[in-house]
Every structure is written in structure tokens, then in C-alpha cells.
Amino acid sequence: MKAEESMSIHACPNAPQILFDQAARPDLKQIPRFMVPVGDEFVPVTWAQFAERVEHIAAFLIEHGIDRDIKAAVLSNTRIEWGIAGLAIGAARGVLVPVYPTLFGEQLAHILAHSDSKLVFVENAEQLARVLSVWDRLDIQTLVTMDDVDVHRAAQEAGLDPDPIVASTFGFARAEQAGQTQLAAQPQQVRERLAQIAAEDVSSLLYTSGTTGMPKGVLLSYHNLAVNGGDWISVNGPLLQEGDVDVLWLPMSHIYGWGQFCLGNQLGFLTYFSSPPKAFEHLMNLSPHLFMSVPAYWEKLAQIAQAASNEPQQQYAELKRITGGRLRFCLSGGAGLRREVKEFFKAAGIMIIEGYGLTECSPTLTMNRIDDFDFSSVGKAFPSVRLKLAEDGEILAKGENVFVGYHKDPQATNAMFDAEGWLKTGDLGRFNERGFLQIIGRKKDILVTAGGKNIPPENIELLFREDPLIAHLVVYGDGKHYLTALVDINDQVAQARLDEMGVTSDSAARRHPKVHQWISELIDAVNQSLPRHETIKNFCIADEPLTMEGGMLTPSLKIKRRQVYERYRSELEALYHS
């Protein structure tokens, strides 16, 4: 059955009900919905088994106070328990608060406290320790651990009285068992709660990984998500079929990964759970029909294929081999993908579709289509979305996918809209003659040189992603007569290249003169393709990797430009006096 044909089965606007409807189908209930990694093997979980586990956890949540507008957070890497917890929160009519598993300290405390989360799912001992380290700032009533954890010891190590924390903490299996017992007494408890969900109810509270300040909480309703999901299926349905094999490795704490998971339930996929270290291996060995990723993975695949031969046809054959040979649908999101990469995949017979959106729009606004695309663009608007440009070129959007508002921040919510109710995306763009949207850059990141030239730094930075030596390159030059850059190198790549040449040194690779030379040559080569006012005249190398833990990257690994400028201002300013 084509995915677009199956959509009419699901009139309900929420993900838990869609799952229960699918799992009740005689042709689906006993076949695998997921393949879960256990050691080196995959264990199947059928539709019926998965739905049953969701219902058990939902019953547990109801008994622990989760209801309309009550927040429950999930702090975990991508795994089946994440999906069970997320859907169960919805089935209990609660509000899902996804939390990046890498967060800790101030940002973690802010999200859990600001969201008013009353219950938190944590994956393991490490993440439990992070939550307990900020415990006195939270109002958490219940904890659920996915892995077996010594809660008593964790509380003691955090300097807390362990008894009340142990008493309010449940292992995942114990929570499921408690829910199963509850359902035996009240078999319709979850289904009755689910029936109370209204389209305008808040489904999710997602904290944007902003590049400035603390993240803001984006409130999305069931209607917001249903409208965007319907648009997504209407655009991509012809490429997808029930039973398609999917590999899910993206973080489910991001709307991109969570959306992939939920669409798999609606469209009837067989999903293999994976992880960033295993994604390449699983892509090649599991031969999925669809694969969703961020640009860095597509670029790496292109590099591997191109390194295999100087002959294009052999490169294309290698690309098909390392991507499993069955790819029918490829989606790139999270950042811009270089046109050359998309063209290389297309020449090999693999189409990468790219779109554009933001969390506040549930999230997608535009997408290229398989039969209507322009690789210099992010596609055309979704059917229910209206777009236009403000006088300064900012992209404005309207549609029923636009968010409810920011949690506890009416001022920031109001600032997101113009006088006519159009959402201000913060991105500058233009429409080409065929109606495709092209992104120029973030409005707040535009550099204005001393000569009055407006330069979007992201477009220049994108050109350096081809060489694995460069981990990040940050363009600098607001108010200056020319541009410079801070370069963060990939230490392992640099060291490997030095070793290949037989170069030895007592200093770290990033301080080696040869590495400086390679970067200089790379910048000179890229400068050849740029207008004079966009060329980089000088650079310095970061003295340590730019990381999320160091405050230089967001959880989605985007550059925190202001923080990088502040940290390296003296080094960057010195480039104008050398």
C-alpha cells in the first residue's frame, strides 16, 4: 500500500491514537514494527507488543499525575524506550518535554525547571547524576530509569538524602508492570484519557538550541503537528510504502528525529534503531529504503565514494554499495547541504531531498520534491503554508503549523510576529524565477563590512565542509575592511595526515606549522570561487576543539557565533594588525 493511500485511515490528530489504530490492524499487529539492537543482534518488536508497552507506561503515568498540561521530560539517547515514553506521555494527555541527552548543569536545570516537569525519564546512571546535581532547583515528583541504576548510591554521591529519591524512582520494567496491573483493574483507563485529547491541546514543549542565551520553550499543539505531518505525507507519499525499512539514528530529542519516529508509526515502516557510531555500518548492511540525516553524513558518504576511484561510474557504484543499494528516499536537514553533494548523489541515481523549517513551525515550511526541485534552493512551500518576504528580505510564514507560543514568555512570542500576524523566521531569503526559496543566511548573523557589503557568513563557511581537516570555520569581520576566520581542526585527521608524511613533533597537531600551511592552501583555493569582498584574508586556529560542553556549540552542533567571537576576540582582532 502506498503511504499516501494509507493516510486516510487515520483521521485522529495524535500520534498515540495513530499507533493504537495501526497495531489493531490484523495485517500489522503480529509483524515487526521495530528491530532493537541487543549486543550484535537485532531483536524484533511487533506492532502489538510495542502498543501494549506504550499503554502500560501510559497507565503508570496517569497514576502518577500526568494529565492535560502536566509536563513529563525524556532525557535519553535514541532507543525504543524513548519512543514508548514519548507516546505514553501523549496517551496520558501530558506534555512531552524532550531533552538533549548531552545537556547538563545550567541548561539542563533551566529546561527541567522552566518547563515545570513533574516526571522525568532518564536513560542511565550518568544522566540520573546530571539531574540529581540540580535536584534542589527542580519540582520533580517521579523518576523513571531506562537502564538498571543504583539510585541510592547516585543520590549519596550527589549529596542528597537517598531515601525519598529511591522511593520516587522506578525502573522502566517496574513502571511497565505497575501500569499493566493498573490496566487489569481499569482496562479502558488509557483509551478513555486518549479520547479526551483535543486538537488545540499542547502536545510538546521543545526547547530550541538557541545560539544566544538560554533556550526558549516552543509549545506545539496536536493540530500544529497533524497539519505539518499531513503536508509532509502529501508531498513525500509517492516515494514511501508500507513495510519500507528505515534506520533511525537521529536524536529523538530533536523534532527531526522524533518526527521520523512518529511518521514511521503512521506510514507502517520497519525501523531499525541505530546510533551515530553505527549509522554508516547499518546504512550499508541493512539496505534501508529511506534514510534521514544531517549534512555531515551525506558529505562523508560522498567523500568515501569519491576516494574509491577517479572514474565517475565506479564512484557511483561505490556510493550505492555503501548506502545499501535500495535507497528510495533521502532527507537532509538541520543545516544546509552543499549543492555539489546533492548533484553527486543524483548522478548516482540517489536523490537527496532538502527542506527548510524551524521548530516553531512544527517544523517544516518548504521542501524540494522528487519531480520538482532546484538544488540551489530549499524547495517550495508545503500545501498549507504561506510564505512571503519582508522589506529587508526576512522570510515570513503563516499557517496552521505555526506554534502556540513560547512557554511563559508572551513578550518573546509577540516579538516573533509582525503586525499582520506573520511569523518572523529570522532567516533572510529570496525566491528564484521558478518560485523556489533560497536561503541567504540568518538575519542576526549578517556581517556588514566597513565598505557596506552585507555578507552572510554561513554561505562561506559551508564551502569548507568538504575537507575533513576542518571541524568548524567561523567567519569574522563585522565592521572590518576584510574578512578573517577562526578555524577549528579535526585533530584526528590532522594527526593522521602528519603521520602519513612521517612528520613528528612535540606539539599538538593543531599547532603544527604543516597544519597551518594546509589550512592556508585550502582557504586560498576556496577564495578563488568567492567575490573579492567575501574572501578570507587571514585566519587563526582555535587552541582547543569547539564543543557543546565548552559553550561554543548548540546541542544540535551549530556554532554559537556570539560566544565564539567573545572567546576568541583578541586572537581575531590581532589578525587585523599582523
N, C-alpha and C positions, 0 to 999 in steps of 0.2 A: 504494500500500500504506500503511495506517495505521502510524504509528510503533510503537504498542503491539503490532501483529501481527508486525513485523519483529524485535522484541527476542528472540524465542525462537531465532532463527538463531545468536545469539552466546552460547554457553554459557561461553566463556572469560572470565576475570575481569580482563583487562588491555587497556588502550587500544591498544597497538601491534598485538596479535593481532586485535582488532576491525577495525582499519584494513586489515590484510592480507586478512582474510576478505572484507570489503566490496569491496576493489579487485580481488579474484579473480572476482567475480560477472560473468558475461558481459553482463548488462544494465546494469552500472555502470561497468566498467573504462575504457571509452573516452569517457565523458561527463564534463563538468567537475565537479570537487569544489570548486575554488576559483576566484575571479576576483581576480587580483592587480593592484593599481594600478601602472602604469608610465607616468609623466607624467600626462596627462589621460585615458588609456585604461585599460581593464582587459584583462588577458591571461589566458585560461583555462588551468588546470592540471587535467588529468584525474585520476581516481582512480588509474589505473595509474602515471601519471607521479609523483604525489605519493608513493605507496607505494614506488616504486623509489628516490626520493631519500631517504626515511627509511631504507630498507635500506642504501643506500650509506653514509650517515653512521653508522649503527649499526655497520657493519663497521669503519669508521675508528675508532670509539670502542673497540671490542673490542681492536683492535690497539694502542691507546694506554692500555690498562689498565683500562678501565671494566668492572666486573663487580658481582656482588652486594655491596651495602652501600658501594660506592665512589661518592662524590658528584661530580656534574658540575653546574655552575651555568649559568644563562642570564641575561644582563644585556642586555635589548633592549626596544624598543617592540614593539607588536603587529605582526607580519608573518609571512609564510609560513615563513621560516627559523626563527622561534621555534618554530613547531609541528613542523617537521622535527626540530629539535634535541631538543625535549622528548620526542617519541615515540621518537626514536632512542636516547636515554638509557635509556628503559624497555626497548626491544628488546634493548639490550646488558646488561640486568638491573642497570643502575646506578640511582642515586637522584637524581631531579631536584630541583635547588635553584633555584626561581625567585627572581629578584632584581629589585626595582623599578628601572626604568631611570633614575629621578631620584636614586637614592641615591649618596652619595659620602662620603669621609672616614671618620669613626669608625664609622658604621653599616655602610657597605659593608665595611670591614675586618673588623668583628665577624662579619658573616654569612659571608663567604668563609673566614675563619679558623676560626670556631666550627664551621662545617659540615664542615671538613676537605676542602673541594672540591679536587680534583686537576686538573680541567679546567674551563675557563670559555669559554663563547661570549659574545663582546661584539659589539655592533651596529656601532659606528663608532669614529672616532678619539677622540671626546670620552669615550666610555665606556672605551676602552682606556687613555686617560690617567688616568682615575679609578682603574682597577685598578693601573696602574703606580705611582701615587702612594703606594700602601700595599703595594707589592710585597714589601718586606722582612719583612712580617708574615704572608705567605701561604706555602703549600706547593703552589703551582700548578705542574704539570708541563707542561701543554699549553694553548695559547690558540688559539681559532678566531675569526676576524673575519668578520662577515657582509658588510660593505662593504669596498672596497679601502682599505687603510690603509698609510701609510708607517711601518712598525713600527720601523725603525731610528731614524728621527727622533723618534718618540714616546718611545722608550727613552732617547735622548740628552736630550730635554727633561725627562725625569723624573730625570735624573742617574744613570742606570743604564748598566752595560756592555751595549751593544745586541746583541752577538754571540750570547750564549746565549738571549736573548729572541727574536731573529729566528729562531734555529734551532728554537725550540719553538713557533713561531706559524704557523698555516695559514690561508690564505683559505678561505672556505666552499667555493668551487668546487674548490679544490685538495684539500680534505678529501673532497669527494664523489668526485673522480677516484681518490683513493687507496683509498677504500672500494670503488669499482667494480672496481679492479684486484685488491683482496684477494678480492672475491667471485668473480672469474673463476677464482682459484686454489682457493677453498673456497666453492662455491656455497651450501652449507647452513649456513654458519657462523652467520649471524644467526638462522635458523629454529631451529637446534639450541639456541642460547643462549636464545631466547624460550621454548622448550619447558621450560626449567628453572625458569621463574618459578613460585613457589608463592604461594598466596593470602595467606600470612602475611608474605611479603617486603615490605619497606618500598619503596613506590613514590616517595614525595615527601617532601621536607623543606621545609616552608613556614614562613617567619619572619613571625610576626604583627606587624603595625604597631602595637605596643602604645602606649598613651598615657602610660606611665610606664616609665622605664628602657630598657635595650636589648631588642630584640625576642627572643622565645623561639622556638626551632625546633620546629615541630609535625611529628611523624612520623606519616604516614598509610600504611597498608598497601594492597595491591591489594584486599583483601577489604573494608576500610573504604569505599573509593571505589566498588567494584562494588555493594555493598549500597545506598549512597546514590544511585548512578546508577539502579539498578533501581527504587527508590522514586520517584525523580523521573519516570521514564518511565511508571510505572504511574499516577501522579497526572495527568500532563500529556499522556500519549499520545493521547487522543482529539482534542486540539487540533492535533496535528502530523502532517505527512505527508511521506513520502519525496519529495525534489525541492523542498521548501519553500526559498524564498530567505531568506537570513539575512545580516544585516550585523554584522560583528564589529569593534568599535572599543574595547571594554573592554581594560584592560591584562591580558595573559596572565600576567603576574607575580602576579596576584591569582587566587585559586581561582575566583572568579566568572567571569572571562574565560577561564581555562584550562578550566573546566568546560563553558562554552558551546562552545568549540572541540572538545572531546572528544565531547560529545553530538552535535555536527554530524556527526562521523565515524560514530557509531553509528546515527544516525537518517537519514542519507543526504541532508543538506542541500546546497544550493549556496550557499556562503559567500563574500560579498564582504568583503575586508579593507578596513578604514577606519581613521580616526583621530579624536581628539576635534575638531579643527577642521573635519573633513569630515563628521562624523556626521549633522548636520541635513540637509546637502545630499544625502547618499547615501540617507537615510531617505526623502526626498521623491522623488528621481529614480529610485531603484532599486526602489521599491514592494515591500519585503520582506513576507513573511508573518509573520515574527516579529522582535522587536527587544527586546534586553535592555539595561537602562540603570540609571543611578543616579538618585535623585530629582530632582537639579537639572535634568536634561534633560527629564524629564516636566513639571516645573514651568515650564520655559522654553517648551515647546511649548504649554502651556495659556495662558500669558501672550500669546503671539503670536496664537493663535486668538481669544482674548477681546478683544484690541485691534483686531481686524479689523472688529468690528461690535458694536452694542448689542443686536442681535437674536439670541437663542439659536440658532435654526436656522441662521443664517448663520455663527455661531461654530463650530457642529458641522461644517458643510460645510468651513470653512477648516481645521479640525483634521484632517479626513480628507484634505484636499488636501496639507497639509504633512507628513503621515505616509505618503503614498504610496497610500492608498486600498485596500490589501489586508491590513492588519494583522489577524492572527487570534490571535496570542499575544504578549502584552507582559508582561515581567517587570521588576519594580523591586526592587533590592536594594542592600545596602551601608549603608543608613540608612533611617529612617522617611520615608514619603511622606504628605503631608497628605491627610486624608480628602476635602477639597473637590476636590483634583485628581483623585483616583480617581473621584469622583462625576461630575465634568465629562466625563471620558473615557467613562464608562459611558453617560451621557446621549447622547453622540455615537455610541454603538454600538461603542466600543472598550474592552475590559476589560483593566485592568492588574492583574496578579496579584502579590501581595506575600507574601513568606515571611520566615522568621527562622532564623538559624543562626549558627554560628561555625566558624572553620577547624578547631578541634578535633573537630568533628562532621562533617567531610567534604563540605560544610559545613552542609547543610540539616536542620533539625529540624521545621519546620512550613511549611505553605503554604495559602493560600486556593485553593479550586477554582473552576472556571468555573461549576459548578452548586451550590456550597456555600460561600458566602463571607460575610464580615462586614467591611465597610470600617473598622470601628473596631479590627480585630484583625490579627494576622499569620497567621491560619488555624488549622488543626488539625494534629496530629502526622502525620508520614509513617507509612506502614504498619508499618515495623519499629522505630519509635521509641516509647519510653515516656517520659512526662513527669509530673512532679508538682511541688508547691511545698513548699519548706522552711517551717519555722515563721515565719521572717521574710519570706516571700514570694519568696525566691530560686528561680528556675526550675532544676529538677534534671532530668537526662536520662540515659537508658540506651538502649543499642542497639549493634548490631554496626558501626555507622558511627563510634563513638567512638574517638578516636585511640589510637595505640600508646603515646604518651607524649612528653615534651619531650626533645629531644636533649641528652644529657649533663647532665640536671637532674632526677634522681629525686625530689629534695625538692619541686620545683615540681610535678612530676607527681602525687605523693602528695597535695599540697595541693589539687589540683583535684577530689578525690573525697571524699565523706563516708564514714562508717564502713560503710555498706551498699553502697558501690560506685557511687553515683550521681554523675555529673559535675556539678560546680557551675558554672553558666554565668556567674555574676557579674551576671546581669540579674534585676531584680525584675519579677514579672508577676502576672496573675490570669486565671482562666478565667471567661468570662461564662456566663450560664444555658444557652447553646447549645453550650458546650464549646469555644469559640474562645479562643485565647490572646491576651491583650492585654499589651503591654509597658509597664511603668511607667517604667523607666529603669535605668541602671547602678547597681548597689548601692553602689559606691565613690564615685559622684558625687552621691549624695543630699545635699541641703543640709538641715541641721536648724537652724531659726531659733531665736532667743532665746526665742520663745514656744512652742517644742517642736513646731512644724509640720515634717513631713518633705516636702520638695519636690524632685521630680526635675527638674533644670534643662533636660534635653533637650526635655521636652514644651513648655516655654515658648519655648525657642529655635526650635523647629520653626515656630512661628506667624509668625516674622519672615522666613521664607524666600520669602514671596510677593513681597516688594518687592525688585527687583534692585539697589536702592541699598545694601542690606545684604549684605555678603560673609559676615560671621560676626557673631553676637551671643553673648556668653558671660555667663551669669547668675552673679552673685556674692552671697554673703550668709550663709555658714555661721556660725552663732552670732550673727547680727545680728538687729536688730528689724525690718528690712525688706530687700528685695532691691534690688540695683543691677546694672548691666551694663557690660561693655566692648563697644563697637561697632567693628567693622572695616568700613569702607565700600568699595564698589566705586568706585575713583577715576574710571574712565572714565564710569560712569553719572552720578556726581555732577557731573563737569565738563560733560558733555553737557547736563544739566538747567540748569546755571548759564548755559551758552552760549545755550540756548533762551530764557532770560529776559533775555538781554542783560546779565547781571551780570559785571562784570570785577573782578579782584582780583589783588594781587601775591602773595597767599599761596596755598598748595596748597588744592585743593578740600576736603580733609578738615578743614581748619582754618577754612573759611569759615562765618560766622555763619548763613547761609541753610541750609547743610547741617545744622548743629546744630538749627536750627528744624524741618527736615523730619523728622529722626530723633525729635525730641521729640514731634511730632504723630503719628508712626507708633506710638511707644510708648504714647501716650495712647489711641490707637484700639485697640491690642491689649489694653491693660489693661481695656477695657470688657468683654471676654469672659472675664476671669480672676477667680477668687475674690480677695478683698482681700489675703490673705496671699501670693498669688503675683504681685501686681502689681509692676512695676519703678518705683521711686520716683525714681531718678536714674541718670545714665549718664555715661560719658566715651568719647571716641573714641580708638582706637589711633593712635599717632603714625606708624605705618608698617603696611603690609599684613601680616597673619598668614600666614606661609608655612612650607612644609616646610623650606626651606633655613635659615630663621631659627629652627627648632626648635619652632615653635608648632603645626604640623600634622603628622599622620602621613602616610606615603606614600599612604594612601587618603583623605587630606584631612579626617580627623577632628580635632577640636580636642584638643590636648594640654592638658587643663584645668589640671593642676598647674603646667606650665611657663608658661602664660598668667597664672595667678594670681601666680606668683613674679615674672614680668617686669613686671607692671602693679600689683603690690600697693600701692605708695604712692599711685598715682592712684585706685585703687578705694577704699582706706581713706579718702582725702581726701573722698570723696563722702558719708561719714557725718559730716563736720564742716563741710560747706558750707551 
